[in-house]
Amino acid sequence: MFEAQQLFDMPGMYAAIFAAGALGYTLNLLFPVIERRFLHWAAR
């Protein structure tokens, strides 16, 4: 993302921003599922 910004590669920069956002959103949905599966003793 930073390299694309320095090289003025706007489509690449926005693609990297979108990919990072999608990864963050996916992990945000996935971690509670993993937590419920493996940490069943943790109260919620």
Order of alpha helices (4+ residues) and beta strands (2+ residues): alpha-alpha
